[in-house]
Every structure is written in structure tokens, then in C-alpha cells.
Amino acid sequence: MEAALAEARRAHDSGEVPVGAAVAVGGQVVSHAHNETVARRDLTQHAELLVIQRAMAVLASDRLDDATLYVTLEPCAQCAGAIVLARVGRVVFGAYDPKAGMAGSVGDLLRHPKLNRRPEVMGGVMETACGELLREFFEARR
């Protein structure tokens, strides 16, 4: 989660919503990313999508069954869908997102019983640090 939080700080410093992500396999980080929606002028460029794409490239695989995805904010519907499609084995997130979170807050796409793949999910890891960075960012914008 430290690698994901470092990415979130990079996002914050570049004017992006401070969400960061990292993918680890066997305890080793294989990819990391942060939101790039502003830089790319593309609202789909969330940290989770970017980190999944990079992990697949590094691992030369389209399946991340043995991977853990760490992300500082509960995944939205778009990202939860990508996580399921990429067959990510485990998702660990920091802050809950009561407005868009799809790992239990608004819905639970990651663990939907009709899907053929459901990652293990753990939320609230380093929640205070992840949440404070987001609060700080949005307070400065108001």
C-alpha cells in the first residue's frame, strides 16, 4: 500500500485526483500508476486501469490471478469491471468511496455472486492516510 500511496502523492502534486495503485506478485511490486485523467484528457485513465495494463505488459499475461492490486481508494464500477476481467486475485484498498465505491459502499461488483471471478477484497488498509490525502486535495479546490 505504501507504493500506491506514493503514487497518489504524485497524482496530487500533478493536479490529478490523488489515487494511486500498485500491483504486486509474490511480494514484489511489478507495476505502479496514478490517475492521469487530467494529463491525458480522458476520464477513463484511472490508476487501476493503468496499473493493470502495465502489470500485464510486464508479466506478458492477460491474467493476474496471482497478483494483488493495492489502490488508495475503493474502485469505481469501471475499475471494478477491469479488475474482474483481468482476473486479479486480490484487491486491497485504502479509503472507502461512499459516492462511487463498488467494493461494498455503493455496490459490490467485485464480489457479485453471478460473476465467474471474484477477487479476495480487503478495504480500509491505511484508510486514514489515503482519506486525508483525498480530503486535502478536495478542500483546496473548494
C-alpha positions in Angstrom: 0.0 0.0 0.0 3.0 2.3 0.5 3.8 2.1 -3.2 0.1 3.0 -4.0 0.2 5.9 -1.6 3.4 7.2 -3.1 1.7 7.2 -6.5 -1.3 9.0 -5.0 1.0 11.8 -3.8 2.5 12.0 -7.3 -1.1 12.4 -8.6 -1.8 15.1 -6.1 1.4 17.0 -7.0 0.5 17.0 -10.6 -3.1 18.2 -10.1 -4.8 14.8 -10.5 -7.3 13.4 -8.1 -4.9 11.6 -5.7 -5.5 8.0 -6.3 -2.6 5.6 -6.7 -2.2 1.9 -7.3 0.4 -0.8 -7.4 0.3 -4.5 -8.4 2.4 -7.0 -6.6 3.2 -10.6 -7.3 5.0 -12.7 -4.8 5.6 -9.7 -2.6 7.3 -7.7 -5.4 5.8 -4.6 -7.0 5.6 -5.2 -10.7 3.8 -2.0 -11.7 2.5 1.2 -10.2 0.4 4.1 -11.5 -1.7 7.1 -10.5 -4.7 8.8 -12.0 -3.9 10.5 -15.3 -7.4 11.7 -16.3 -6.3 15.4 -16.5 -3.0 14.8 -18.2 -4.5 12.6 -20.8 -7.8 14.4 -21.0 -9.5 11.1 -20.7 -11.8 10.2 -17.8 -11.1 6.5 -18.2 -7.4 6.9 -17.2 -7.8 5.8 -13.6 -4.9 4.4 -11.6 -6.4 0.9 -11.5 -6.7 0.6 -15.3 -3.2 2.0 -15.9 -1.6 -0.3 -13.3 -3.4 -3.4 -14.7 -2.3 -2.6 -18.2 1.3 -2.1 -17.0 1.3 -5.3 -15.0 0.0 -7.3 -17.9 2.8 -5.9 -20.1 5.5 -6.7 -17.5 4.2 -10.2 -16.8 3.4 -10.9 -20.5 0.0 -12.2 -19.4 -3.6 -11.2 -19.7 -4.5 -12.8 -16.3 -3.4 -11.6 -12.9 -4.6 -14.5 -10.8 -1.6 -14.4 -8.6 -1.5 -10.6 -8.2 -2.6 -8.3 -5.5 -3.8 -4.8 -6.6 -3.3 -2.1 -4.0 -5.2 1.1 -4.5 -5.7 4.1 -2.2 -9.5 4.5 -3.0 -12.2 1.9 -3.3 -12.6 1.0 -7.0 -15.4 2.6 -9.1 -17.6 0.5 -11.4 -15.2 1.0 -14.4 -12.2 -0.2 -12.4 -14.0 -3.0 -10.7 -15.0 -4.3 -14.1 -11.5 -4.2 -15.3 -10.3 -5.9 -12.1 -12.7 -8.8 -12.7 -11.9 -9.1 -16.4 -8.1 -9.1 -15.6 -8.8 -11.9 -13.0 -6.9 -10.0 -10.3 -6.6 -12.4 -7.4 -6.7 -9.9 -4.5 -7.7 -6.3 -4.1 -6.6 -4.2 -1.1 -7.9 -0.6 -0.9 -7.5 2.3 1.5 -10.3 4.8 1.7 -13.9 3.8 1.1 -15.8 5.8 -1.5 -19.4 6.3 -0.4 -20.3 8.0 -3.7 -18.9 5.6 -6.3 -17.3 2.6 -4.5 -18.0 -0.8 -6.0 -16.4 -3.0 -3.3 -19.2 -2.6 -0.8 -20.0 1.1 -0.5 -22.5 1.8 -3.3 -22.5 -1.8 -4.7 -20.2 -4.8 -4.7 -19.3 -5.6 -8.3 -16.0 -7.2 -7.2 -17.9 -9.9 -5.2 -21.1 -10.2 -7.2 -22.3 -13.8 -7.0 -23.2 -14.1 -10.6 -19.7 -13.3 -11.9 -17.3 -16.1 -12.7 -14.4 -14.4 -11.0 -14.4 -12.7 -7.6 -11.2 -11.4 -6.1 -10.4 -11.5 -2.4 -11.1 -8.0 -1.2 -9.8 -6.1 1.9 -10.7 -2.5 2.5 -9.7 0.1 5.0 -5.9 -0.5 4.8 -4.1 2.7 5.6 -7.5 4.3 5.4 -6.6 7.4 7.4 -3.6 8.3 5.3 -5.4 7.6 2.0 -8.5 9.5 3.0 -6.6 12.5 4.3 -4.8 13.0 1.0 -8.1 13.0 -0.8 -9.8 15.4 1.7 -6.8 17.7 1.5 -7.0 17.7 -2.3 -10.7 18.5 -2.5 -10.7 21.1 0.3 -8.0 23.0 -1.6 -10.3 23.0 -4.6 -13.3 24.5 -2.8 
